[in-house]
Amino acid sequence: LLSAVSLGLWHNFGDTSSYANMEKLCFTAFDNGITHFDLANNYGPPYGEAERNFGEHMRRDWKPHRDELIISTKAGYDMWLGPYGNWGSRKYLMASLHQSLKRINLEYVDLFYSHRFDPETPLEETLQALVDMVRQGKALYIGISRWPYEAMKTAYQYLSERDVPCLIYQGCYNLFYREPEKEGILKQAKENGSGFISFSPLAQGLLTDRYLNGIPEDSRIAHGGHLKKESLTETTLKRIQALNAIAQRRGQTLAEMALAWILKDDYVTSVIVGASSTAQLEKNLKALESPTFTPEELEEIEKACNI
């Protein structure tokens, strides 16, 4: 159902970015076979702005292509003040979806996610809200993001029993972050007939050639974003350099190899990539042309990740 590469709008679609560049990114993605565009209610800045900008693009350019696209959004993190603008209550999820549909200029989204696990709200309340979204025609499919293994046991069963199965699980997964493997989330999704989609597949840029020689002045770390200076330790840098050497022997960039590694088997449906330029996006798409990994290469990669 989903393209192997999806375009994420977490960064570069807020009011600090050029609308013309957003258009170019969307057109380049679509022209290269990307049909899934991943949003959330609070992507920006400010909150909601990524949905507004994408909605404007839908209104101006993509209305005739609506049925060729998979558009997803989420709710679960803070969005507005007060007790009903966060977490996983029915009140918040329903209100958030209604607001998202207005911002994106749509009658329905293809995929709606619970963005995170809520330890306070009963699971059944959150899950029934998701079921009702589908029954009301406001979402075609349901996904879940970042819920723990035990909560997902309940979720898979509850949703399946109501004929609204969980289409896909979204989690952080990359060469440096293997928790979905270790916790059994990947296997659990597959056993329940659900896909898995990876966010942050390049570890917010660490798994690219961006930091091979330290921290560039115009990098995300230098600008004090979500990626912190403490992330680039001496050990991490050695791992990046070792992985880059393997990628070069394979005739790839580090980013291409890192994305191809995630997609190497049928546990992962798609990877969500962000991009600040069309050139960056086109480079990432080359991962789909990746040669198959040999057992020796996979062993080398594991050694490099554990230096």
Disulfide bonds with the S-S distance in Angstrom:
none
